Amino acid sequence: MSPNSPDRKSGSPKRSPPPVLPKRPRPLSLPDQALKHVIMKMQLQNHLNSLSPSTASPSPHSEPDLSSAFNSLTLDPPAPDSTSLLSDNLLLRIFSKLPISHYLPNSLVCKRWLYLHGRLVNSVKLFDWGFLDSGRVFARFPNLDDVDIVHACIRSPRNSGILVTRKALTVHIDSLFSPNGFIEESDVLKNSVVDHGLRLIAQSYPNLRRIAVIGASENGLVRIAEECQILQELELHCCGDLALKGISGCRNLQIVKLIGSVDGFYRAVISDIGLTILAQGCRRLVKLELCGCEGSYDGIKAIGQCCQMLEELTLSDHRMDGGWLAALPFCGNLKTLMLQSCKSIDSSPGPDEHLGSCPTIEELLLRRCQVRDQHAVRSLFMVCEAVRDIVLQDCWGLVDEVFAFASICRRVKLVALEGCSLLTTGGLESVLLCWKELQRLRVVSCNNVTDSEITPALATLFSVLKELTWRPNSKALLSASLAEAGVGMKGGRFFKRLKP
């Protein structure tokens, strides 16, 4: 039976299914269609008006030939560039008033704007060593004063989804784990290659104020010290004692961060020798941070005696020998002492009569430190007897007996406790009542401190404080919030109705 033969029952011919047509492209939206139609019609009318009368008025029996008119039409005519009339200096003044978040989108407008926005950028963190070695960074950003080439000196898979962060270093790694750590020695550029990059930076940026580098030697740092006379901030990763001889010529250095050893990434030794070299060469230091550095009493003493302007000292994951606390009084202008991620404060602080104290100390901060050694904690508070602000965050082993040594400091005005889960309300009260000048108190996530154990004396102290942040128990706070909302009561009534 043919597909078009009539059906016996119905008598109507049987139709074949309609062919499947390809999908049409999605049409433009109505406003865009209308706008383009109006533009085309106006341009066509203008084109016809400009033709000769014989061409513009065809015979009534013939249709006009509009192919030539359509070929000469352009839907989007190029608009004149008004910014070309402005000078570079005037455009730079305009761009400088914009937020920094607008720099990247505006730099994609044209080559001129790309060049001008490059002149406005002052800080760059490089991830590709070829961008530095080829010299493209100097042409793209001619006015830099802050350069970070740490990530560019480490060979790592950029397309990896595994990101590892340790201390101040973040790198991409692959799925193959080496027993030597996340970064092997071959993954870091050789000292000669890094020194060559530092020479290029020194030649192109004589007004450099900050630089961060890894694996540099004395030769490269000497070149930076010679060419960049106003260098104020330096961050060195994986450098040894002898490399610090190169920065002895940086007379204007004020902020130095030394990362000697980071577990799982790299290992370098910075001992008393390197600290002495640093102290004798950089006498204008105001802020010093030592991460994973070794040393002892002699190195801290040299820093205190030579760097008399030092105001802030930070020790992170230090490997100091016992007795370094006794050298802190040599820092005659020290105002802030910060200990971070330290497994021990001081393994052997020595007798009390040899400790002394820092008369100008104002802030003492301990973050993620082991404070189980009562003798070391007591020595620390004795050295910082004149401190006014005490901040303890996530310190392991902070029991009532250890916190009681804080009562040695009699001039405390601010106390911040966070994540101290072993401290109780009684231990907190015994110390707070000793501080007659206390004005500000912050207690957060200290689960053994409860509201029900607050005594009238402690409540009276809270009433006279200028600032009080009291969130000791997160579980109790959540339960109180749920109780006020009536969530538990509604749930109980609901389930009771379901019972037979």
N, C-alpha and C positions, 0 to 999 in steps of 0.2 A: 504494500500500500504506500503510495507516495505521501510525503508529509502534508501536501495540500489537498488530498482527497477528502471528500465530505465524510463526516462521522455517520455511522449507520443509525445510532440512537438519537443523536441530536440533529443530524442533518446539516450541521455547520462544518465548515472545513477546519481541520486541526492545524493550529498555528505553531510554528517552531519558536522556541524561546528566543527572546531578543539578544542580539550579540552584546557581549560585554565591552563597553567602551572604555578607553583609558580615562583615568581621572584627569579632569582639567586642573591646571594650576590654580591655586587659590587667588581669586581676584583681589584687586586692591580694595581697601576700605572705601566707603562711600565718600567721605570728605576728600581723599586723595584723588579718586576718579573725577569728581566734580571739578576740583582745582585744576588738574591737568587738562581736562576738556575745555575749560574756560581759557586757559593760557594758549592752547593750540588754536582755538577759534579766534582769539584776539590777534595772534601772530599771523594767522592765515588772512584775516581781514586787512591787516596792515600791508601784507605782501601783495594782495590783490590791488589795493589802492595805489600802490607804487608802480604798477604795470602801466603800459601804454593803453590808450582808450580802445585801440583795435583789439588788443589782447584781453583787456579787462571786460569788454562787452561782447561775448560770443553770440553767434546766431541762435535764435530761439529753438532750432531743431537740433543743435549740437550741444553736447555737454562740455563744460570747460575741462581742460587738462590740468589737474591739480597735482600731478606727480612731481613736477619741478618745484611747486610751492612746498610740498611736504618734505622734499629732500633738503630744502634750504632751511627748514625749521629746526630749532634746538629747544628742547623742553627746559633744560636747566642751563641757561647762559651763565658763564662765569662772571661773578660779581667783582667789582674792583676792590683790591686790597687796600683798605684805608690805613692799616698799620704800617704800610711801606712808607708813608709820609712822615712817620715818627722816627726819631733818632734812637740809637741803641740805648743811650743813657736814659732817655725818657721812658722807653719800654721797661727798662730794668727797674726804674722807680715805681712803675705801675705794678709790675710782677711782684716786687718786694712787699707790696701791701696785701697781697693775697695770702690765704692760709697755705701752709706747707703741703697740705693734702691735695692742693690744686696744681702743684708743680708738675707731677707726672702727666695728668691729662692735657695740660696746656702745652707741654713739650712735644706732644704728638701732632700738633697743628701743622707745623712746617719746619723746615730745617733751621730757619732763622730763630724761631722760638725755642727749638731744641738747644741751639748754641747759647742763647741768652739764659735759659733756665739752668744750664750747666754752670754758668758763672755765678748763679745765686746759691748753689749747693756748697756747703762748708764741711759737711761730715759724710763719710762714705765707709761702708763695711764691705770689703771685697771678698768674693767667693771663688773667683777665677783668677789664677795666677797669670794666665796669658793676657788678661786685660791690663795687667800691670807691666808685664815684661815687654809687650808690644808697644807700650807708650800711649795706648788709646785712652787710658784714664786721665792722662795729663792734658790731652786735647779736649776731652769731654768735660772735665771738671778742673779748670785752671786755677781756682781760688780756694782749694781745700786747706783747712787747718786742723782737721781731725781725720785720721786714717787708721783703719783697723784691718790688718792683713792676716789675722790669726787663722781664719777659716781658709783663706787662699793658700796657706802654707801646708795644709793637710790634704792629702789625697783621699777622698771619700766619695762613695757613689751618691751623686746628687739626686738621682731618681729613686733612692731607697725610701721606703715608708717607715723605716726603723730609725728613730731619733733618740739618742742617748745624751742625757745632761748630767754633768758632774761638776759641782762647784761652779766656776765661771765659764765652763767650756761645754758647748753643745755641738755634736757631730752626727752625721748620718753614717750608719754602718750597714753591712750586708748580713745575711743570715749565717755566714760562716764565722764561728767564734774561735779565736786563737787563744791558747793558754797564756800567751804573753800579754793579753789585754785587748781592749777594743781597738787600740791604735798600736801598730807595730813601728819599729824604728824606720823601716823603709817607707812608711806612709807619710812621714814628715820630710819636707824638702831639706836638702843638705845645707849646711851652714854657708857655704860659698854662694849658693843660689839665693838664699835669703839676704845675704850681705849685698849681693848685686842689686836686689830690689830696693834695699834701704838706700843705696847710693843714688839710684834713680829718683827716689822720693826726696832725698835731701837736695838734689840739684833742682828739682821742679818746684818744691814747696819750701822756700826758706823761711816763711812765716808760720811754719807748722807749730801747733800748740799741744797736740796730743797724738800719740801713736801707740798702737798695740801690735805686738809681734811675738812670734814663737820661734825658738831655735836660732836666734841671732847670736853671733859671736862678737868678740871685741872689735874687730875691724869694721863691721857694719854700724855698730853703735857709736864708734868714734866719728864716723862720717856724719851721722845724725847730730852729734854734739857740736861738730865744727860748723856745719852749714845752718842748722836750726838754732839760733842763739836764744830765741824766746820760747823754746819748748818748756811747757809747764807741767804736763802730765804724761806719765810713761807707764805702760803695762807690759810686763815681760813674762812670757811663759817658757817653761823648760829651759832655763838658763842656769849656768853654774857660777861659781865664785869669780872665775877669771873674766867672764863676760861682763861683769859689773865694772871692770876697769874702764870700759868704753864710755860709760855715762858719767865718769868723774868730771868730764868737761862741761856737763850740763849745769851751769851755775844757777840757772833760774828755775830748776825743777822744784815744784811744790807738792805734787801728788805722785806717789810711786806705788805700784802694785806689783809684787813679785810672787809668781806662782812657781814654786820649785818642783813639787811632786804632787801628782793627782793619781790616786789609786785607779788602776785599770786603763790609764791613758798614757802617761809618761812619767819618767822619774829623773829628777835632777837634784843636785845637792847644793844648797845654799847654807853655808855654815857661818861661824863667827868671822871668818876671813872675808866673805862677801859682804856681810853686814858692816864690817869696819871700813871696807873700801867704799861702800855706799855712803856711810856717814861722813867720811872725810872729804868726799867729792861733792856731795849735795848737801850743803849746810843750810839751805833755805827750805828744807822740807817742812810742810805743814801737816800733811796726812800721809801715813805709811800703812800699807796692808801687806802682811806676810801670810801666804797660803802654802801649807805643806813645806815650810822651811825649818831647817835645823838651826841650832844655835844654843847659846847658854847665857850666863851672866855677863860675859865679856862683850858679846855682840850687842845686847840691849844697853849696856853701859856706854859703849862707844856711840850708839845712836843718841842717847840722852845727853852726852857731853858735847857732841859736835853739832847736833841739830837742835839748837836751843829754841827754835820757833815751832817745834813739833807740838801740835795740839790734839791730834787724833791718831791712835794706834789700834790696829785691828790684827788679831791673830786668829787665823782660820786653820783648823786641823794641824796645829803646830806639832813639831817633833822636838821641842826644846828639852835640853837637859835640866835636871833639877837645880833649883836655886835662881832661876831667872827673875822671879818675882822681886827679889831683893834689889835688882838693878832698876826697877821702875822709878824710885825716888830721884834718880839722876835726870829724869825728864822733867825739868823744872817748870815747864809751861803746859804739861799734859792736861787736857780737859776731858777727853773721852777715851775710855778703854773698852774695847769690844772683843769678846771671845766667842767664836762660832765653831760648832762641830768639833770641839776639842774632846778627845778621849780622856784627858786628864788635865787639870789646871797646872799643877806643879808637883812633880813626883817627890821632891825633897826641898821644901821651902826654907828649911833651916830654923834656927832659934828666933824667937820673937824680937830679941834686942838687935838683931842684924837686919831686920826688915825695913824699918823706917816707914815713911808715908809720903804720898803725893799731895802737897798742900793745895794745888790748883785744880784737882780732879773734880769734875762736876757730874759726869755720867758714867755709869757702869752697866754694860749690857752683856748678858749671857744668853746665847741662843743655841739650843740643841747640844748642850754640853753635859758631860758626866760630872756630877757634883757629889759622888758618894764618898770621896776622900774628905773627911771632916777637917783634918789638919790643913789641907790645901785651901779649902773654902775659908777657914778662919784666917789664914794668912792673907788671902786676897782681900777680905774685908778690912783687915788691919792696914794694909797698904793704901786702900781706898777709903780711909776713915773719914775724909772730908767730903765724900761724894754726896750729891743732893738728889740725883735721879737714879733709881735702881730698876732695871728691866730684866725680868727672868722669863724666858719663853722656851717651853718644851725641854726643860732640863731634867735629866734622868737622875733619880736618887735624891730629890729635894724633899726630904722628910722634915718633920718639925724640929728635930735636933740640929739639922744642917741650917735651916732657915733662921734659927735662933741666933746664929753668929752675925746676922745682919744688924742686930741691935748694937753692935760695936760702932756703927755709923750713926752719929747723933744729930746730924744736920739734914736728914732726908726730908725732902718736900714732895717727891713724887715716887710712887711705887706702882709697877705694872707687872702683874702675874698672869701668865697665860699657859695653859697646858700643864700645870703643876698638879698632877692628879694625886700625889701622895700627901700633899699638905692638907692639914685639917683646920677646922675653924678655931680650935684652941691654940694651935701653933701660930696661926695668923694673928690672932688677937694679942698674944703675949708680946709680939714684936711691934705691932702697930701702936699699942699704948705707950711704948717707950719713945716714940718719935713725937716730940712736942711741937715740931714745926711742920708736920705733915699737912699738905693742902690738897693733894690729888691722889686718888686711888683707883686702880683698874684691876679687877679680878674677873677673868674669863676662862671658862672650861677647866675649872679646878673642882673636880667632881666630889671630893671629900669635904668641901666647904659647903655647908648647908645653911639655909635661912633659919631653921628651927633652933640652931645652936648659938645664935647671936645673943649676946648678953646685953644688959642695959648700958654698960660702959662702952661697948662697941657701937651700940646704936647712937649713943651720945656723940661719939667721935664722928660717925657718919653725918650727923646733922650739922656739924661745923665745917665740913670739907667744902672747898670751892668746886671740886669736880669729883664725881663718883660714878664709876661704871661697874655695875654689879651684875654679872651673869656667870656665877660660879658653876652651876650645874645645868648643862644643856638639856638633860633628860627632864629635870624638874620644870624647866621653862617650857618645854614642849607639852608636858602633862598639864601645866597650869593653863596654857593657851587652849588646849583641847577642852579642858573643863569649862572655861569661860564660854567657848563656842557651843557647848552642850552636845558635842559629837558622841561622846560615850553614852550619855543618857538616851539619845535618840536611837542609837544602835541597840541598846538593851531592850527598849520598848518594842522595837521592830521584831527582834528575835523571839520575844515572849509571845507575840501574836501568832507566830508560826508554830508554836508548840501545841500538840493536841489537847 
